């Protein structure tokens, strides 16, 4: 795109040289150069190896970890007592139902195996 813009400014220079405004030509050249800079910087960034920041010490990293944990715990929605009791009841009921279903299926399969093997 930058090359196309440079070509366009050269075309306008030729057209302007026949009687155009010199200030306008200078503005066109400035615009073309300013649009080339990001392209050049992007190419330079690709060519350079990206260096990782220096590693911090183990104590600093552990301290940062616990600071992050404390910050996350402040964001947690802690349930009220009633909500906690409701959630606990739901979990215990679910575990009880699944345990009963597992027991029924296990007993049924055991009965079938005993009948098939004839003990």
N, C-alpha and C positions, 0 to 999 in steps of 0.2 A: 504494500500500500504506500509505503514511504517513497519507493522508487517511482511509482505512478504519480505521486504528488510532485516529485522533483521534475518529472517529465512535463507535467502540466505547467509548472512554473516556468520551465524553459520555453514552452509554447507561448505562454503569455508574455515572456520577455521579448520574443520575436515579434509578437503582435504589438506589444507596447513600444518597441523601439521605433516603430514607424510614426509615432506621435503620441504615445501614451504618457502617463504620469510616472515619473521616476520614483516618487514616494510609494506608489502602489506596487511597483516592482520590488522595492526593498521590503515591503510588508509581506509580499508573497514569498520571498526568499526566507524571511524569518519564520513564517508559518511552516514552510517545508522543512527547515532545519529543526524546529521544535518538535515536529512529528517524527523525525528520524531518531531522536534521542531515546525514546522508550524502546524502540526496536533494537538499537545498539546495546542498551542496558540489558535487555532480555537475552540477547545473544551472549553477552559477557557473563551473565549469571549462569547460563547453561554450561559455559566452558569452565568456569571455576568450580572446584570441588567444594561442596557445602561442608563446613566444619561444624561439628557438634560442640555445644558449649562445654566447658570443662566440667568434669564430674565433681560433685560436692562430696565432702567427707561422709563417712558412715553415720556419725553422730548427727550431722546436719540433716541427712536424709531421714533418719528415724524421728527426729524432732518434727520435721515437716510432715511426715506421715501421721503422727498423732495430732498435729494441728488440723490436718485435713479431716481426720476421723471426727474430731470434736466439732468441726464446722458442719459436717454431714449430719451428725446427731442433732444439731440444732434445727435442721431442716425437717426432721422426722415428725410426723403427726402421731403423737402418743395418744392412745385411746383412753377415754375416761373409764372409771371403774365399771359402770354398767356395760359399756361396749366390750370391755375386757372379759367380763363374765359371760356375755352373750357369745363372743367368739370362742371362748374356752368350751362352753357347752356344745357349740356346733362341732368343734374338733373332736371332743370326746364321744359325741353321738355318732359321728362319721366313723371313727375308729372302731366303736362297738359294733356298728352295722357291718363293716367290712370284716371284722374278726368273726362275727356270726356266719356270714356268707362263706368265708374261708373254711370254717369248721364244718358247715353243712356239705360243701363240695368235697372236702377231705374225707369226711365220714362216708359219703356216698361212694366215692371211688374205692375206699377201703372195703366196704361191703361188697362191691362188685368184684374186686380182686379176690376176696375170700371165697365168694361163690364160684368164681371161675377156677380157682386153684383147688378148691375142695378141702380145705383144712379142717 
